[in-house]
Amino acid sequence: MNPPDEIRISALRLTTHIGVPEEERAESQVLEADITLRIAARFEEMEDELAATIDYAAVAARLQALAAERPRRLIETLAAEMAACVLGEFKAAGVSIELRKRILPDTDHVAVRLERGE
């Protein structure tokens, strides 16, 4: 059996207030996310209709709005909320998210990754 068809959004920038210390949450930060949306229909079954797929522009805008809604302490919390949003509000059969934060010295980033759904 073939794996499900996917839509990928790479390096989506999310502006948010995040961090364990209150001082860190006080200033906005830009995180990056890679999102893979697994869809139930095969691409060739969509007949070139937007309604048959997932509107990736709408997903990107919704996730940016979600990140900006409120402060959080953990990137793990935001990643889980993002996955629930995609599964609950869009037609995704499954989602994978990697969320990156540039915070530690001598590293490019710290990341969390999750998969939800099928």
N, C-alpha and C positions, 0 to 999 in steps of 0.2 A: 504494500500500500504506500502511496506517495505521502510525504508530509504535507501539512496544510499550507496553502498559499499564505504569504505574509506581506504586510506593509511595514516598512521601517522608517522611523523618524530618528535621525541621528543628530546628536549634540544640540538638542533643544535647550535653549537658555531659559532658566526659570529664576525670576527675581523673588527673593523671600527673606524673611527674618528667621534665622535658624541658628541653634547652638545651645550648648548646655549652660555656659555662663550667661547671665543676663546682659553683661557688657557686649558679648558677641551678638546676641539677638537684637541689640539696639540699632545696629547698622544693617542695612539690606546687603545681601550677598547674592551672587549669581551662581547658581548650580547648573550643571549640564546633565541631561538625561538622554539615553538611547532607549527608544520604545519600539518594541516589535509587537505588532497587532496580528494575531492569527484569526483568519476569517473562515467561516463555515463553507462558503461557496468557492468554487474554483474560479479563477479569473475568466476563463473562457465561457463560463455560464452567466456572466454578468451582462452580456449583450450591450456593453459600452454605456451602461446606465449608472449614474452616480448613486441612485437610491439602492442599488444592488451591492454596494461596497461600503467601506467606512470612509467618511470624509476626513482625511488626515489633517486638513487645515482646521477643521472644527475641533478635532482631538487636541492639536497643539495649542490652540487658543484656550480651550477649557482647562488644560493642565497648567498653563501659565496663570490663569485666573485662580485656580485652586491653590497653587503655591503661594500666591500673593494674599490669599484670604485672611490668614492669621499666622502669628508666630508659632514655631514648633521648636522643641529641643533637639529631636533626633531626625536624621535623614531617613532612618528606617521607618519612622512614622509617616513621613511624606511619601515615601515610595509605596507603602501599603495603601495609603489614601488614593494615590494616583491609580494604582491597579484596580481598586474597587470602583473608582469613577469610570474608568474605561470599560470595565465589564458591566457596570450598571447602567450607563448612559449611552453606550454605543453598541453596535452589533458584534463586538469582538467575541470570538469563541475562546480566546485565550490571550494573555499578554505577558511579555517579559519586559522588565524595566531594569536598567542600570542607572543609578543616580550617583553623580560625582560631585565632590566638594573639595575645593582647594583650601586646605586649612593647615596641614602639617608642614613644618619646615623640612627641607631636603626631600620632598616628595612632589610629584606632579599633582596627585589627588588621592583622596580616600573614596572608595565606592562601596555601595551596597547593591545587591542584585537579587531580584525575585522573579518567580514565574507563578502565574495564577491562571485558573481556567483549564481548558483542554490543552 
